């Protein structure tokens, strides 16, 4: 069953269509939410709630449009809200300790151990730098560079005007540029 048929079944009240959409979008959605929330269990909760919300609101969905952007918009929006609420509740000490603790991200099937080893140091630096961005800035970076969205798509996904999207990307890139600046040894 393809995506359109799954959506048609859902709109007709047949829950079996949801399984196809879950298989197709769950891993990408959890990875996206994880990059924003920086917590695997929170990311999984966000995605599970997003699938329930999608099921409940499938009648509002235009079947002539792709499901992915509509669904991922909900995931990113909810992940931002959860991350912002969590950051308001955490102390700076807890944040530092959590960032050094285990990073049990969603496993990636493609790269082999050699490639993972070669990228580990850079990935660690990027991970720490992303953690120093605001949730809104992280979501903008993830939408643009991880999900490959255009600025126009990001406007709809992040539910903000184009100028805000551009500002968040600009501010995030500037902050990352400073945080990821190579140190020179003399």
C-alpha positions in Angstrom: 0.0 0.0 0.0 1.4 3.4 -0.9 1.1 6.7 1.0 -1.9 8.0 -0.9 -3.9 4.7 -0.4 -2.9 4.8 3.3 -4.2 8.3 3.7 -7.4 7.4 1.8 -8.0 4.5 4.2 -7.4 6.7 7.2 -9.8 9.3 5.9 -12.4 6.6 5.4 -11.9 5.5 9.1 -9.7 2.5 8.5 -6.8 2.6 11.0 -4.8 0.1 9.0 -3.5 3.0 6.8 -1.6 4.4 9.8 0.8 1.4 9.9 2.1 2.4 6.5 2.7 6.0 7.5 4.4 4.9 10.8 6.7 2.6 8.9 7.6 5.3 6.4 8.1 8.3 8.7 8.8 7.1 12.3 12.6 6.8 12.1 13.0 10.2 10.4 10.5 11.8 12.8 12.2 10.4 15.9 15.6 11.5 14.6 14.3 15.0 14.0 12.6 15.3 17.3 15.7 13.9 19.0 17.9 16.5 17.5 15.6 19.2 18.9 14.8 17.7 22.3 18.2 15.9 22.8 16.4 13.2 24.7 15.4 9.9 23.1 12.4 9.1 25.3 11.0 12.6 24.8 11.5 12.4 21.1 9.7 9.1 20.9 6.8 10.5 23.0 6.6 13.5 20.7 6.5 11.3 17.6 3.9 9.0 19.1 1.7 11.9 20.0 2.2 13.4 16.5 1.0 10.1 14.9 -2.1 10.2 17.2 -2.7 13.8 16.3 -2.3 13.0 12.6 -4.8 10.2 12.9 -7.3 12.5 14.7 -6.8 15.3 12.2 -6.4 13.3 9.0 -9.8 14.8 7.7 -8.1 18.2 7.6 -5.3 16.8 5.4 -5.3 17.5 1.6 -4.6 14.1 0.1 -3.1 15.8 -3.0 -0.2 17.1 -1.0 2.7 15.0 0.4 2.1 13.7 4.0 5.7 14.1 5.1 6.0 17.9 5.4 2.6 18.1 7.0 3.5 15.5 9.6 7.1 16.6 10.2 5.8 20.2 10.8 3.7 18.8 13.7 6.7 16.8 15.0 9.1 19.8 15.0 6.5 22.1 16.5 5.8 19.8 19.4 9.5 19.0 19.8 10.3 22.7 20.1 7.6 23.2 22.8 8.8 20.2 24.8 12.5 21.3 24.5 11.6 24.8 25.6 9.6 23.6 28.6 12.4 21.2 29.5 15.1 23.9 29.3 13.1 26.2 31.5 13.1 23.5 34.2 16.7 22.3 34.0 19.6 23.9 35.8 22.9 24.7 34.0 24.6 22.0 36.0 22.1 19.4 35.0 22.4 20.4 31.4 26.2 20.0 31.4 25.9 16.7 33.1 23.2 15.4 30.7 25.2 16.5 27.7 28.2 14.4 28.9 26.0 11.4 29.8 25.0 8.7 27.3 23.7 9.8 23.9 21.4 6.9 23.0 20.2 8.4 19.7 18.2 6.6 17.1 20.5 4.0 15.5 21.5 4.5 11.8 21.6 1.3 9.7 23.8 2.7 6.9 27.3 3.6 8.1 29.8 1.0 9.1 31.9 1.1 12.3 34.9 2.6 10.5 32.9 5.5 9.1 31.3 6.1 12.5 34.7 6.1 14.2 36.1 8.6 11.7 33.2 11.0 12.2 32.9 10.5 16.0 35.0 13.5 17.0 33.3 15.9 14.6 29.9 14.6 15.6 30.6 15.1 19.3 31.7 18.7 18.6 28.5 19.4 16.5 26.3 17.7 19.2 27.7 20.0 21.9 27.4 23.0 19.7 23.8 22.2 18.8 23.1 22.0 22.5 24.1 25.6 22.9 21.5 26.8 20.4 18.0 27.7 21.5 15.3 25.1 20.6 14.0 27.4 17.9 17.4 27.7 16.3 18.0 23.9 16.6 14.7 23.3 14.9 15.6 25.7 12.1 19.0 24.0 11.6 17.4 20.5 11.6 14.6 21.5 9.2 17.1 23.1 6.8 20.1 20.8 6.9 18.8 17.4 8.3 15.3 17.4 6.6 16.5 19.4 3.6 13.6 21.8 3.6 13.7 25.1 1.7 13.1 28.3 3.5 9.5 28.4 2.1 8.8 25.0 3.5 10.3 25.9 6.8 8.0 28.9 7.0 5.0 26.5 7.0 6.7 23.9 9.1 7.9 26.2 11.9 4.8 28.4 11.7 6.6 31.7 11.5 7.2 34.3 8.9 10.0 34.0 6.3 12.0 36.8 8.1 11.9 34.8 11.3 13.1 31.6 9.6 16.0 33.6 8.0 16.9 35.2 11.3 16.9 31.9 13.2 19.1 30.3 10.5 21.4 33.3 10.4 21.7 33.4 14.2 22.2 29.6 14.4 24.9 29.6 11.7 26.8 32.5 13.3 26.7 30.8 16.7 27.8 27.5 15.3 30.6 29.2 13.3 31.9 30.6 16.6 31.4 27.3 18.5 32.9 25.1 15.8 35.8 27.4 15.0 39.0 25.3 14.8 41.6 26.1 17.4 45.1 26.7 16.2 48.0 25.2 18.1 51.3 27.2 18.0 
